[in-house]
Each structure stands twice: as C-alpha cells, then as structure tokens.
Amino acid sequence: MTTKENFGKTIKDIRLDKRFSVRQTALQANMSPSYLSQLENGHKSIPKVETLYRLAKGLRITNDEILRIAGIVDDIPNQLPISSTPSTVSIPIYGRISAGYPDGAKEDIDGDIDVPNKIAERYDDDQLIALRVNGESMNKVIPNGAVAILAKVDTCEITNGDICGVIIDGEAATLKHVYQYPDRIRFEPDSWLKEEFKPFEYSKEDVDNGQPPIQIIGKLVHQQSSF
C-alpha cells in the first residue's frame, strides 16, 4: 500500500531528477508551491485523481505513471494499462514515418497491433497510427523498441507537455514532449541519458514560413512494450 510519505518522496525524487524547482513544477501543475511542498514532505494525503493528473503535467510524466505512483493502478514497468478484453481494431506498425500521416511507405510496416477497446471506442481507426520507437530519447516514458499508438488530433487539443509524434524537415518521425507558445514551439526529450539528448525549439515565425516544415502527426494515447 502506498503511503502519503512514500508518495511524497517519489514525486520529490522525480522533480529533483528533472531539475525542476518547486515553484516551476507547481506553476505548470496549476497548484500552489506550498501545497506541492507539503505533498512532497508527506504532510498531505494522496490527492484525488484530478489533482494527480495536474501533478503529472507539472512533473512532465504520464497520467498512468502518476496513478501507479499513487498506488491507484498496478505498477506495470514500461507499459500503459492494456485492456484484457478483445480489441476491435488492428492497425499496422510503422518502423519509420517520413511522408506524413497517415500514409507511410508499405515497406516500412513491420507488423500489426491490436488496439485496446478503450482507444478504439474513442478514435476511428483512420485516426490511429502505430509507430515503433527507435532510440533512447524518450526512454523514461517509452522504452526503445516499444510501440507508440498515436491519435490524429487538432493542434488545439494538444496540451503543453503531451507526447507527440513529430516530423521535422522530412526526417523520420520522432517522439517528444511538445510545448507550444505564442512565439515558439519547443520539443523536449525525456531520457535517462541527459547529456545525449537536449531540448530544441523553433520560432513561430520560422515554423509558419515552413523553415523548417514541422508536422505533428499525432498525440500518444497508448503504448505497448516490444513484442
């Protein structure tokens, strides 16, 4: 059973590991720094789910991860919950996407994956695409070799910190945390190899002029470990 003390220590460790201040994390989570500090020190009960989701946003981790930390769902390493009931949709897994959504070269398909019912019920199959993760730039959240299921969404549906598949200047799609601001767009890795992967950003003016061309092909809605 997760105690409030263990919960607080874990979220503090995550914050320190990411080198976030209490104020920075609280601001992103839309909560007061004093409340976050009390949580970290075990002086507050484990929050309700809505507050946990805000905290996940502040720490730049997934909702499923914060639920596992809080002891609300089982701890399944490197894997988001998968429905135990039969899936209703099967979609191809692309090893590489560089031509844009949803048309990837057929030679880049390396199998199929069944989509859990909860995802299939929310999105039409033509809104979903599966991408095999190739690399370690997001290994804190998605391990190399895992399959990321992305959903095509409007830009306005992307919240800062969401993980998205992005094609930049025609290169193969990459997964990154996306942050959109009035004057720029920022892409952040989430890797244990901190010195190897750095954030990068482009001005809105350059992006609007196609320098470089940037296409967000979808938001991460599910992941499955390699098979």
Backbone as a ProteinNet text record, in pm:
[ID]
protein_1_A
[PRIMARY]
MTTKENFGKTIKDIRLDKRFSVRQTALQANMSPSYLSQLENGHKSIPKVETLYRLAKGLRITNDEILRIAGIVDDIPNQLPISSTPSTVSIPIYGRISAGYPDGAKEDIDGDIDVPNKIAERYDDDQLIALRVNGESMNKVIPNGAVAILAKVDTCEITNGDICGVIIDGEAATLKHVYQYPDRIRFEPDSWLKEEFKPFEYSKEDVDNGQPPIQIIGKLVHQQSSF
[TERTIARY]
84	0	87.7	56.7	133.3	91.4	188.2	160.1	183.4	129	148.3	295.8	369	512.2	590.3	558.8	626.6	591.6	464	419.7	496	502.9	570.4	717.3	783.7	926	948.5	860.3	876.2	859.2	756.9	737	848.7	900.4	1013.6	1136.7	1160.5	1274.9	1264.2	1143.4	1122.9	1150.8	1098.9	1119.2	1267.8	1337.7	1480.4	1559.9	1520	1589.3	1575.4	1459.4	1437.2	1489.3	1539.7	1596.3	1491.2	1369.3	1262.2	1257.6	1230.7	1208.4	1065.3	1039.7	903.7	810.7	855.7	772.5	742.7	844.3	826.5	726.5	741.7	652.8	510.1	496.2	363.4	292.8	366.3	307	253.7	334.4	291.3	173.2	165.2	58.2	-65.2	-57.8	-169.9	-206.9	-103.8	-125.3	-26.1	-48.3	39.9	169.7	281.2	408.5	401.8	327.8	319.8	248.9	143.2	72.5	163.7	238.1	330	437.1	489.2	590.5	535.9	412.1	351.8	330.7	292.8	278.7	412.1	517.6	648.6	698.5	661.1	707.1	612	510.1	419.5	321.1	297.4	205.9	63.6	44.5	-87.4	-121.5	-249.2	-293	-270.9	-263.6	-251.2	-372.1	-351.8	-463	-561.5	-675.9	-772.8	-719.1	-783.3	-730.8	-712.1	-807.9	-797.2	-670.7	-639.4	-518.9	-393.2	-400.6	-286.7	-252.3	-354.5	-328.9	-259.6	-299.3	-233.4	-88.4	-65.4	69.9	155.5	96.4	168.7	212.4	124.4	158.7	275.2	272.7	380.6	514.2	511.1	632.9	673.1	583	605.9	621.2	528.1	517.6	375.6	351.2	219.4	118.9	-8.7	-113.9	-106.5	-75.7	-68.2	45.5	154.8	268.1	231.7	164.6	130.1	28.3	-59.7	-155.9	-85.5	18.3	95.7	169.8	227.4	299.8	205.3	81.3	-17.1	-78.6	-47	-99.7	-241.9	-287.4	-425.8	-437	-332.3	-329.3	-203	-200.9	-85.7	35.3	152.6	277.4	320.9	308.5	349.4	464.6	589	703.2	695.5	722.3	736.4	612.8	496.6	378.3	254.9	177.1	49.9	-51	-156.7	-254.5	-312.6	-330.7	-385.6	-513.9	-615	-742.9	-730.4	-798.1	-793.7	-900.2	-991.1	-1095.1	-1045.1	-1103	-1054.2	-1062.1	-961.3	-958.9	-1050	-1093	-1184.8	-1118.4	-994.4	-925.6	-782.3	-733.9	-594.6	-535.3	-422.3	-360.4	-215	-157.6	-18.4	78.7	192.3	300	404.4	431.7	533.3	666.9	770.1	903.3	961.3	902.9	950.9	837.4	819.2	721.7	791.7	799.1	861.7	779.6	677.7	595.9	471.4	447.6	332.3	222.6	123.9	11.2	-101.4	-169.3	-146	-71.4	-12.9	47.3	195.3	228.2	367.5	395.8	521	555.2	526.9	469.4	431.5	552.4	668.8	787.5	833.1	777.6	812.8	723	625.8	535.6	603.4	608.8	673	578	451.7	355.3	228.9	143.6	17.8	6.2	-80.4	-105.4	-254.7	-307	-446.5	-461.6	-557.4	-581.5	-683.2	-653.4	-748.9	-883.8	-988.8	-1124	-1139.9	-1080.6	-1099.8	-1043.9	-940.6	-884.8	-969.2	-1005.8	-1084.3	-1220.8	-1277.7	-1408.5	-1401.7	-1283.7	-1268	-1226.5	-1147.5	-1095	-1131.6	-1159.7	-1177.7	-1042.7	-1045.5	-918.2	-835.5	-901.1	-823.5	-760.7	-789	-724.9	-604.9	-583.1	-478.2	-362.9	-244.5	-126.8	-31.7	33.5	128.2	269.8	359.2	497.2	592.6	683.1	784.3	889.1	912.2	1009	1150.4	1228.7	1366.2	1459.5	1513.4	1602	1572.1	1657.5	1651.4	1613.2	1569	1545.7	1424.6	1334.5	1216.5	1210	1326.2	1324.3	1275.6	1257.8	1196.3	1048.8	988.7	845.1	817.6	892.1	868	1001.3	1019.2	1147.7	1171.2	1297	1336.1	1274.8	1213.1	1151.8	1004.9	951.8	808.3	728.7	598.3	508.9	425.2	432.8	353.7	231.8	113.6	-8.7	-44.3	-50.8	-77.8	-215.8	-281.4	-411.6	-398.8	-452.5	-452.5	-551.5	-502.8	-586.8	-558.6	-651.4	-627.7	-521.3	-448.9	-342.8	-395.8	-519.4	-577	-602.6	-602.6	-625.3	-495.2	-383.6	-254.6	-222.7	-205.1	-169.3	-18.2	36.9	180.9	227.8	327.9	380.1	333.8	231.8	186.9	301	302	399.9	337.3	406.6	352.9	456.8	406.2	492.1	507	630.8	657.6	753.2	720.8	811.3	867.2	998.7	1065.1	1154.6	1125.8	1206.8	1216.7	1106.4	1100.7	1174.5	1234.6	1304.6	1203.5	1251.6	1163.2	1099	976.6	902.5	978.1	972.9	1034.3	929.7	941	850.6	916.4	842.5	892.8	776.7	805.9	710.9	701.7	578.9	559.2	507.1	567.1	523.6	504.1	382.3	350	327.2	399.8	389.3	355.5	311.9	276.2	389.3	514.4	626.3	717.5	690.9	782.4	716.2	778.1	737.7	862.8	846.7	960.7	938.3	1044.1	1038.5	1139.5	1091.2	1178.7	1184.7	1306.7	1322.9	1293.2	1287	1263.6	1343.2	1474.7	1565.1	1651.8	1688.4	1786.4	1923.9	1943.8	2073	2069.2	2075.5	2050	2149.1	2275.2	2376.8	2369.2	2302.3	2299.2	2184.3	2073.5	1955.2	1917.4	1906.3	1876.4	1746.1	1674.9	1555.8	1596.2	1500.4	1523.8	1393.5	1404.3	1284.3	1304.1	1188.3	1187.3	1092.6	1122.1	1033.3	905.3	795.5	666.9	673.5	745.4	756.5	823.9	931	1000	911	841.4	753.8	641.1	582	474.2	522.2	651.2	708.5	769.4	747	796.7	946.5	1008.8	1152.9	1188.6	1199.7	1177.6	1029.6	987.4	849.7	832.6	729.1	702.6	560.5	546.3	415	397.1	296.4	261.8	164	207.6	125.3	27.5	46.3	-47.3	2.9	-89.8	-59.4	-58.4	36.2	44.8	-79	-147.6	-265.7	-250.2	-147.1	-127.2	11.3	68.9	195.4	194.9	271.8	283.9	429.8	477.7	616.2	642	769.1	807.6	763.2	735	697	747.6
-119.5	0	124.7	218.8	342.1	438.3	484.5	581.9	722.7	820.9	959.1	998.2	937.5	966.4	911	785	726	800.4	836.9	911.6	1043.1	1116.6	1245.4	1234	1132.7	1114.8	1084.6	1002.5	965.1	1084.7	1165.8	1280.5	1383.6	1394.5	1485.4	1435.3	1304.6	1248.1	1273.1	1257.9	1283	1429.4	1518.6	1662.3	1697.8	1648	1678.2	1617.6	1497.1	1431.6	1512.4	1575.6	1658.6	1801.2	1829.1	1960.3	2071.4	2039.5	2137.8	2195.7	2323.5	2382.6	2353.3	2369.9	2353.1	2452.6	2576.4	2680.8	2649.8	2608.9	2576.6	2462.5	2357.8	2241.9	2278.3	2353.6	2392.8	2480.5	2572.2	2660.4	2579.9	2483.7	2400.5	2311.7	2274.5	2187.2	2264.5	2396.2	2481.1	2454.1	2453	2438.3	2528.5	2552.6	2642	2570.5	2643	2582.8	2525.9	2593.1	2544.2	2409.4	2391.9	2263.2	2153.3	2183	2083.5	2047	2145.9	2119.9	2030	2055.2	1971	1828.5	1813.9	1680.2	1606	1672.8	1609.6	1566.6	1640.3	1610.4	1519.8	1465.7	1370.9	1431	1562.8	1630.1	1640.7	1593.1	1592.9	1451.8	1419.2	1288.7	1281.5	1159.3	1141.7	1206.1	1292.9	1370.1	1284.1	1344.6	1280.6	1278.3	1200.7	1174.8	1303.7	1395.3	1518.7	1595.7	1599.2	1669.3	1592.1	1459.8	1378.6	1406.2	1421.2	1449.6	1584.4	1682.5	1812.8	1800.9	1719.9	1697.9	1628.9	1532.7	1464.5	1565.4	1658.7	1761.5	1845.7	1880.8	1960.8	1888.9	1757.9	1677.5	1627.3	1648.6	1602.3	1450.7	1383.6	1239.1	1205.4	1080.5	1042.7	1029.1	1040.2	1019	878.6	781	642.9	625.3	696.6	685.3	743.7	858	918.4	831.5	763.5	673.5	553.7	504.9	393.4	437.4	556.9	608.8	623.4	665.3	685.6	553.9	442.3	313.3	288.9	369.3	355.2	245.7	227.5	117.3	37.2	-85.6	-171.5	-114.6	-140.1	-95.6	-193.4	-151.5	-234.2	-162.2	-202.1	-129.6	-110.5	14.6	48.8	21	18.2	-17.5	48.4	110.3	164.6	51.2	69.6	-37.1	-81.9	-209.8	-266.5	-341.1	-320.1	-383.2	-534.6	-604.1	-750.1	-809.7	-723.9	-771.8	-764.6	-843.5	-844	-706.5	-673.7	-546.1	-550.5	-432.7	-426.2	-373.9	-324.3	-265.4	-316.3	-348.4	-383.8	-285.3	-225.2	-126.5	-164.8	-121.6	-155.1	-78.3	-142.3	-77.4	-28.7	99.5	154.9	163.1	117.4	130.6	267.5	336	468.4	541.8	668.8	753.9	884.1	913.2	1038.3	1112.4	1045.3	1107	1173.4	1160.8	1226.2	1128.5	1176.9	1096.1	1103	992.5	857.8	768.4	826.5	745.1	720.9	601.9	562.7	459.9	447.9	350.4	209.6	126.7	-8.2	-90.5	-59.7	-136.1	-101.6	4.6	42.7	-23.3	-103.7	-171.4	-298.3	-312.1	-431.7	-510.9	-518.1	-599.2	-521.9	-580.2	-518.3	-523.3	-438.3	-435.4	-419.1	-489.7	-475.6	-357.3	-273.6	-154.1	-187.5	-153.2	-180.6	-113.9	-176.4	-125.8	19.8	58.2	194.5	297.8	259.3	350.4	345.6	223.1	206.6	273.6	275.5	337.1	489.5	543.5	689.2	745.7	667.6	716	619.2	672.3	588.6	531.2	414	351.1	435.7	521.3	605	725.4	740.7	844.8	792	661.2	599.1	550.7	560.4	507.1	454.4	342.6	282.8	302.2	340.7	369.1	295.2	219.7	150.5	251.3	260.3	354.4	306.6	397.1	363.8	468.4	439	533.6	547	622.5	633	772.2	860.5	999.2	1016	914.8	922.6	803.5	745.8	616.6	622.6	742	749.5	713.8	734.9	712.7	597.4	590	490	424.5	298	233.3	210.1	203.1	171	36.1	30.7	-92.5	-104.6	-20.1	-24.3	28.8	4.5	55.2	168.9	284	400	411.1	419.5	441.1	588.4	652.3	795.2	818.8	923.1	962.1	1098.7	1110	1238	1330.5	1444.7	1541.1	1680.1	1771.5	1910.8	1968.5	2065.7	2127.8	2184.1	2233.8	2293.2	2189.2	2059.9	1953.4	1907.3	1963	1925.4	2018.8	1961	2036.6	2036.2	2147.6	2154	2038.8	1968.4	1851.8	1720.3	1722.4	1599.2	1541.3	1409.1	1342.4	1324.8	1371.9	1366.2	1309.1	1252	1212.8	1332.1	1366	1488	1457.3	1510.7	1503.3	1643.4	1654.7	1784	1778.1	1865.9	1878.3	1746.8	1670.2	1547.9	1429.4	1446	1334.1	1236.3	1119.9	1020.4	1077.9	1035.7	1086.4	1058.1	1154.1	1139.8	1168.8	1106	1132	1231.3	1333.6	1433.5	1495	1549.3	1636.8	1764.4	1811.7	1931.5	2045.1	2162.6	2283.2	2393.4	2444.9	2548.7	2682	2783.8	2916.8	3015.9	3136.2	3233.6	3263.6	3256.7	3294.6	3180.2	3056.2	2947	2812.7	2708.5	2571.9	2498.5	2421.5	2356.7	2205.9	2129.9	1984.7	1937	1855.5	1811.2	1659.5	1605.4	1461.1	1430.1	1303.4	1260.9	1132.5	1149.6	1034.7	1032.1	910.7	896.3	941.3	947.4	989.5	1140.7	1216.1	1360	1435.1	1392.5	1466.5	1440.2	1332.3	1294.8	1359.6	1386.9	1440.9	1574.6	1676.7	1811.5	1862	1951.5	2014.4	2100.2	2123.1	2215.9	2287	2407	2484.5	2570	2613.1	2696.3	2812.4	2923.8	3038.8	3014	3070.3	3053.8	3113	3223.1	3286.8	3194.7	3128.8	3035.9	2917.5	2862.7	2747.5	2784.5	2902.1	2946.8	2960.9	2989.5	3004	2874	2765.7	2635.7	2620.3	2687.9	2682.7	2642.6	2516.9	2400.7	2361.5	2281.7	2231.3	2133.5	2156.1	2071.6	2017.5	1888.1	1824.9	1738.2	1770.6	1686.7	1581	1455.2	1350.6	1288.5	1312.2	1255.2	1264.8	1249.5	1252.6	1110.8	1082.5	949.3	922	811.1	773.3	635.5	561.2	426	380.1	293.4	230.9	86.1	6	-135.1	-175.2	-251.5	-294.3	-377.8	-386.7	-457.7	-603.2	-656.8	-798.6	-855.3
0	0	0	-86.8	-96	14.4	90.9	195.8	142	211.5	168.2	176.5	272	284.1	164.5	125.2	9.5	-118.3	-130.3	-247.8	-257.4	-145.6	-145.3	-180.1	-125.1	-154.3	-301.9	-360.5	-501.2	-592.5	-569.5	-659.5	-639.5	-517.6	-495.1	-569.7	-565.3	-636.8	-786.6	-840.8	-983.8	-1016.6	-933	-957.3	-953.7	-854.2	-841.5	-956.5	-997.4	-1108.6	-1236.9	-1254.9	-1373.4	-1355	-1236	-1203.1	-1212.3	-1168.5	-1162	-1021.1	-1009.4	-878.2	-833.1	-703.3	-652.8	-720.9	-733.5	-794.6	-941.5	-1015.8	-1157.9	-1175.5	-1095.3	-1107	-1067.1	-958.5	-911.5	-1013.3	-1076.2	-1176.9	-1294.2	-1342	-1454.3	-1415	-1286.8	-1238.9	-1193.1	-1200	-1156.4	-1010.5	-925.7	-781.6	-709	-582	-507.4	-470.1	-468.3	-426.3	-285.1	-195.9	-58.2	-51.3	-135.5	-137.2	-189.1	-295.9	-351.6	-249.1	-179.4	-78.2	33.1	74.5	177.6	128.1	-0.9	-59.5	-53.6	-98	-104.3	34.2	135	270.6	348.1	277.7	339.4	437.6	425.1	516.3	460	337.9	276	229.6	229.7	179.2	28.4	-23.2	-167.9	-234.8	-332.7	-390.1	-468.4	-499.2	-586.9	-729.2	-814.1	-948.4	-1028.6	-1021.2	-1099	-1062.2	-933.6	-888.3	-927	-923.7	-966.8	-1112.2	-1196	-1336.6	-1353.8	-1272.5	-1278.8	-1234	-1131.9	-1083.8	-1190	-1260.1	-1368.5	-1474	-1505.5	-1603.4	-1554	-1424.5	-1368.7	-1368.3	-1347.5	-1344.4	-1482.6	-1581.4	-1718.4	-1723.5	-1656.9	-1665.6	-1710.5	-1744.1	-1793.7	-1679.2	-1714.9	-1615.5	-1556.6	-1641.2	-1593.4	-1493.5	-1516.2	-1423.9	-1287.4	-1285.1	-1156.4	-1082.6	-1158.6	-1094.6	-1032.9	-1098.8	-1042.8	-917.3	-922.7	-805.8	-686.9	-716	-610	-561.9	-630.2	-590.5	-635.5	-734.1	-781.1	-886.3	-966	-1062.3	-1036.5	-1085.4	-1066.6	-1136.9	-1081.7	-1139.9	-1248.5	-1372.6	-1485.9	-1553.9	-1532	-1584.7	-1735.6	-1777.7	-1920	-2003.1	-1941.1	-2018.8	-1961.2	-2046.3	-2004.3	-1993.3	-1914.7	-1899.2	-2033.1	-2046.6	-2169.6	-2136.2	-2215.9	-2190.5	-2198.3	-2108.6	-2109.1	-2200	-2251.2	-2341.6	-2485.4	-2575.7	-2713.1	-2776.6	-2856.1	-2925.2	-3046.7	-3090	-3202.8	-3328.2	-3316.3	-3430.7	-3433.7	-3552.4	-3571.2	-3671.4	-3637.3	-3725.4	-3750.1	-3864	-3893.7	-3805.3	-3778.6	-3704.5	-3805	-3802.3	-3890	-3816.7	-3883.7	-3827.3	-3855.3	-3953.5	-3992.4	-4061.7	-4029.3	-4097.6	-4132.9	-4260.1	-4300.7	-4405	-4460	-4564.1	-4508.5	-4379.7	-4319.3	-4284.5	-4209.4	-4161.8	-4262.6	-4292.3	-4239.1	-4336.3	-4441.2	-4546.3	-4521.3	-4475.5	-4463.7	-4571.9	-4611.4	-4714.7	-4664.9	-4751.6	-4710.4	-4667.8	-4726.4	-4687.1	-4545.8	-4488.9	-4352.2	-4248	-4291.7	-4198.2	-4146	-4013	-3956.7	-3867.2	-3907.1	-3833.6	-3803.2	-3721.6	-3682	-3529.9	-3477.5	-3334.2	-3310.5	-3210.7	-3172.7	-3077.7	-3107.1	-3025.9	-2917.2	-2791.9	-2683.4	-2709.2	-2658.2	-2679.6	-2639.7	-2526.2	-2477.3	-2575	-2651.2	-2751.4	-2878.2	-2919.9	-3041.8	-3031.3	-2911	-2892	-2898	-2870.7	-2868.3	-3003	-3077.7	-3205.1	-3316.9	-3435	-3552.8	-3592.6	-3658	-3691.9	-3788	-3869.6	-3960.2	-3889.5	-3759.7	-3679.7	-3602.9	-3609.8	-3528.8	-3616	-3561.7	-3629	-3522.2	-3551.5	-3457.8	-3510	-3420.7	-3458.4	-3364.9	-3422.7	-3343.5	-3296.8	-3166.4	-3111.9	-3143.8	-3199.6	-3236.7	-3176.5	-3060.1	-2995.2	-2847.2	-2778.8	-2633.4	-2584.3	-2674.2	-2633.8	-2542.6	-2537.8	-2451.1	-2357.1	-2323	-2253.1	-2109.1	-2052.6	-1919.9	-1925.6	-2041.7	-2058.8	-2153.7	-2263	-2367.2	-2402.1	-2372.1	-2399	-2547.5	-2583.4	-2720.1	-2759.9	-2877.7	-2926	-2895.4	-2805.5	-2774	-2892.6	-2888.3	-2992.5	-2934.6	-2998.3	-2957.9	-3047.8	-2989.2	-3067.2	-3057.5	-3172.5	-3181.2	-3239.6	-3192.6	-3246.9	-3311.6	-3432	-3500.3	-3429.5	-3383.6	-3312.1	-3365	-3340	-3374.7	-3283.1	-3334.1	-3255.3	-3124	-3127.8	-3007.5	-2898	-2933.6	-2836.5	-2770.1	-2813	-2756.5	-2641	-2523.1	-2404.2	-2388.2	-2344.7	-2325	-2236.5	-2285.5	-2214.6	-2273.3	-2360.9	-2425.7	-2509.6	-2522.8	-2608.5	-2746	-2847.2	-2983.2	-3078.5	-3187.8	-3297.7	-3390.3	-3423.3	-3499.5	-3613.9	-3731.2	-3845.3	-3867.9	-3865.5	-3882.8	-4006.5	-4099.7	-4221.9	-4298.6	-4298.5	-4377.9	-4320.2	-4201.7	-4139.7	-4079.4	-4035.4	-3975.2	-3849.6	-3823.1	-3707.5	-3578.6	-3488.5	-3357.4	-3251	-3135.4	-3023.7	-2928.5	-2890.4	-2797.8	-2719.7	-2600.7	-2533.6	-2617.1	-2640.4	-2722.1	-2635.1	-2652.6	-2582.5	-2686.2	-2695	-2791.2	-2719.3	-2761.6	-2704.5	-2815.9	-2781.1	-2885.5	-2983.6	-2936	-3022.3	-3063.5	-3012.6	-3043.9	-3014.3	-3065.9	-3032.8	-2986	-2879.5	-2814.7	-2808.5	-2829.9	-2824.3	-2720.5	-2626.9	-2518.3	-2511.4	-2502.9	-2478.9	-2332.9	-2298.9	-2161.4	-2140.7	-2130.4	-2130.9	-2006.7	-1966.8	-1859.6	-1906.8	-2036.6	-2092.2	-2114.4	-2006.5	-2010.8	-2098.7	-2098	-2171.8	-2322	-2358.9	-2500.7	-2575.9	-2506.7	-2573	-2511	-2594.2	-2547.6	-2609.7	-2539.8	-2599.1	-2718.3	-2807.1	-2917.5	-2947.9	-3003.6	-3031.3	-3156.1	-3211.7	-3331	-3307.6	-3370	-3356.5	-3435.6	-3388.3	-3457.5	-3597.2	-3611.6	-3742.7	-3843	-3799.7	-3889.5	-3924.8	-3822.9	-3846.7	-3942.7	-3923.8	-4013.1	-4156.9	-4173.3	-4307.4	-4358.8	-4283.5	-4327.3	-4317.8	-4220.6	-4204.1	-4060.2	-4027.2	-4114.4	-4113.6	-4212.6	-4207.8	-4092.5	-4011.3	-3894.9	-3904.4	-3886.3	-3888.9	-3764.2	-3684.4	-3569.9	-3619.4	-3621	-3681.3	-3582.6	-3454.1	-3357.7	-3215.5	-3122.6	-2979.3	-2924.8	-2837.1	-2776.9	-2692.4	-2722.8	-2645.2	-2581.4	-2622.4	-2568.2	-2608.5	-2527.3	-2566.9	-2523.5	-2595.9	-2562.4	-2574.8	-2479.1	-2481.9	-2605.9	-2642.8	-2764.5	-2757.7	-2874.3	-2885	-3014
[MASK]
+++++++++++++++++++++++++++++++++++++++++++++++++++++++++++++++++++++++++++++++++++++++++++++++++++++++++++++++++++++++++++++++++++++++++++++++++++++++++++++++++++++++++++++++++++++++++++++++++++++++++++++++++++++++++++++++++++

